[in-house]
Amino acid sequence: MKMLLLMCVLSIQNSFALDRYFANEEVQRLAPEAFALQPEASEFHKLIGEKSKRERELFVKLIKEDSALLEKIQKYKELVWEEKEKVLRQVFALEVKALGMKAPELIIDKTTTKNEAYFDFDITNPGTGRVLLNIDELEKDNNPHAGLLLLIHETRHSAQFQEAFKLNNPIARAYKAAFSAQKNHVKAITSFSDFLTLINEYEAFQFGNYVVSLLLNGQVDTLGMGTFASQYNEDYTLKIDLPKLFKDREEGSNTETILNIFNKLERSQYDILVGQ
């Protein structure tokens, strides 16, 4: 997953940048229930906000109850890898507890995945999936908090995946559609924004970015962690507020498609990434 993000970021700097960055209607209509920018996502946006808020606030609360762990998280970038790994395993256990989920297998090594982080899942035989982290790749990342952000993100995927195949409600159905699209349309979903507005990616990046930002008092770089629809301002409002865009459209405040509005607003992140 993270390797795809890096490839997309690199592609921004070549002549095909626009084709590889912004959201594409024709791609997203291949599996419209899977994408956070499509009309079919309206019910998901109405329901996920309060649910996610409760879960991430409980998660943060559990971490803050362990003062020693919180202190290590706040000094995470200064730790040696062995200390970081202990922190990651403790955070993983608390996320599992906060989300009331069955723990997926957590593998932290140098070989199981070539990517920095990856959620391994099988939609034909669903279970918990596996959360994979690559020590060497994470240590190369210019973002000193990459391991923490991506661990929480990938573990969130396991919670989504378990919900997708156990329940039958708008949130679960949206997650199921997104995981299925990742498997069934992998060759078509090649742009940065298409991949990152898959509902499971959009929500998992929101979840991880919010939690780590709160724990570090906003002192964390999340620029490469999802689109601006999954990232926060200093006051913890979303940089691109998709639920509000959907609400405005329903109320008749705008008639343009959400995807087109998103692409216009997302230009600011594109410009920052190109300038790096």
N, C-alpha and C positions, 0 to 999 in steps of 0.2 A: 504494500500500500504506500509506504513512504517513498519507496523508490520511484513509483509512478509520479508522485508529487515533485520529486527532484527533476525527473525527466521533463515534466510539464514546465517547470520553472525555467529550465535550461532552454526549452523550445521557444520561450517568450523572446529570446534574444536573436532568433533567426528570422528569415523573411516570411515564415509561415506562422509567426507569433499569434496573430489574431485568430487564425483557424484553430490554434491549439490552446487558446486560453478561455474564450468566452463560451457561454451556454448556447446550445444549438437546438432549435425547436424540433428539427427532423430526427435528431438522435433521441431526445427525450420522449417523443411520441412513440418510440418503439416499446416503451414500458412506462406509460404516463403515471401509473400509480406509484412508481419508484422514486420520483423526483420531487424535491421540495418546491420547485418553481412552477409545477403544473397545476391546473385547476383541481385535479383530483386530490391534491394535498390539503385542500381547504380544511377538512375535518381534522386532519392530523394536527395542523397548526392550532386549531381551537383547543385541542385536548392536551397536547404535549407540554405546554408551558407550566401549568401548575404541578403536573406529575413530576417533571424533571426538576422543578424548583425544590419540591419536597425531598427528593432523593439526593440531590447534590448538597442541600443544606444539612441533611442528616450525615452525609459523608464528611463534610467539613467539620461538623460537630464532633464526630468520633475521633477525627485526627487531632483536633484542638484539645480533646480530653487527655491526650497523651503528650504532655509538655515536652518530653525528651524527643519524641518523634517530630513534633512541630518545629523544635529548634533545629533539628537536623535538616528538615525540609527547607527551612529558611536559609540554611547555609549549604544547600545542596551542591551548588556549583563549586564550592571549595573542597568538597569531599573527594577522597580517592575512590577508585571504582569499587573496591570491596565494601566500603561504607555506603556508597550509593546503592549497591545491590541489596544490602540489608534494608535500607529505607524503602526501596521499591517493593520488596516482598511484604513489608509491613503495610504499606499503602494498599497493595493489592488485597491483602486479607481484610482490611477495613472497607474497601470498596465492595467486596463480595458481601460482607455483612450488611452494609448500608443498603445495598440493592436487593437483599433477600434472595440472592441467586445461588445456584449450585456452582461451586468454584470450577472454572475451567482449568486445564493443565497450564501451568506457567513454566515456560522454558526460557532461561536466560543463559545463552552461551555464544559461541563464535561461529557456529556452523549450521544450525537448524534452519535459519532463514538467512538469505543474503542481504535482505533489507534491514533497515534500522529496527523496524517493528512491523509485525504482521499479525492479523487475525486469521487463523486457518480454520475453515469450516466446510462442511459437506451438507448441501441441502437435500441430498438423497438419503442421508442417514443422520438427521439432525440430533445434536446433543448439546454439549457446552462449547464446542470448538476449542481451539488452543490459542493462547496468547504467547507470541514469540518475540523475543528481543535479542538483538545482536550486539554484544558488548563492544566489539571493535568499531562497528559502524556508528554507534551512538557516541562513542568517545571522539570520533572524527567530526561530529556535527558542530558547527559554529554556535549553535544555540546551546548554552550550558544546561538548560532545563529540558532538553529534548527527551531524555529518558523518562522523566517524570510525566511530562505532557502525554507522551505516546503510550506509556504503560496504562494510564487512566483511560485514554481514548480506546485502546484495544480491549481493555477489560470491559468497558462500556459496551463494546460490540457483542461480547458474550451475553450480557444481560439482554440486549436487543434481540439477539438470535434466539435465545431461549424463549423470550416472550413471543417472538414471531411464530414459532412452531408449537406453542402450547395454548395460546389464546386466540379468540376470534373477535377482535374489536378493531376499530379504525386504526389505532396505533400499531397493533400487532400485524394487521394486514399490510400496512405501509412498510413496516420493516421487512416483512416477508417478500414483498415485491422488490424492495431494494437489494436484498441479498440475492434474490433470484436473478435480477438484472445484472449484478456483478458477475455472475457465472454465465448467464446466457447471452449477454451482449458485450462481453469484455472487449471484443475487437472494435466495436462501434464507439465505446465510451473512452475516447482518447484525449479529450480536452480537459484542462484544469478545472474549469467551472462545471462541466457536465459531471465529472467524477465526484467533485466535492459538494454538489447539490443533490446527489443521491441521498435519500432521506436518512439512511443509517449513518452516512459520513457527516452530513450536515449536523445531525443531532449529537453525535459522539464528539465532534470537535467543539461544539458549543459546551458540552458537559465538561470536558477536560480543561478547556481554556478558562471557563468560569471558576472551577475549583482551584486550579493552580494560581490564577490571578488573585483570588481571594486570600489564599494561604500566604502569598508573597506580597500582599498589599499593592498589587498592580505592577510590581517590578519584575515583569517577565515578558519576553519577546514571543508573541504568538503569530507573527506575520506569516510564517509558512504553514500555520496550522489551520487549514481550511480557508474558505473565502471570507470576505468581510461579513457575510451573513452568519458566520459562526464565531465572530470575534467581537470584542467588547471595547467600548469607550472607557474613559477613566471613571465614569459614574456607573459602570456596569450595564449600560444600555447597549443594545446591539448596534454595530456599525451600519449594518443593513438589516432592518427589522422586517423580515418577511411576514410574520403574523399581522403586523400593522398594514403592510401593503395589501394583503388579502382582505383585511377588514375594510380598508378604504375602497377597494374595488367592489366589494359586496354592497357598500353603502352608496356607490355611484360617484365617489370622489375622483376616481380615475377610470379610464376605459382602456388604457393600454395594457397589453399582456404583462403579467408579472415577470416573465422571462426577459422581455425587452427593458423593463424598468430596472431589473437587476443588473443587466449588462451595462447599462448607463452608469449606475452607481458603483459597480465593481471596477470601473475604469480607474478609479483612484488607487486600488490595490495593484492593479496591473502596472500603473505608472511607477509606483514605488519599487516593485520587483524589477522592472526594466532598468531603473536607475541604480540598482545595486551593483 
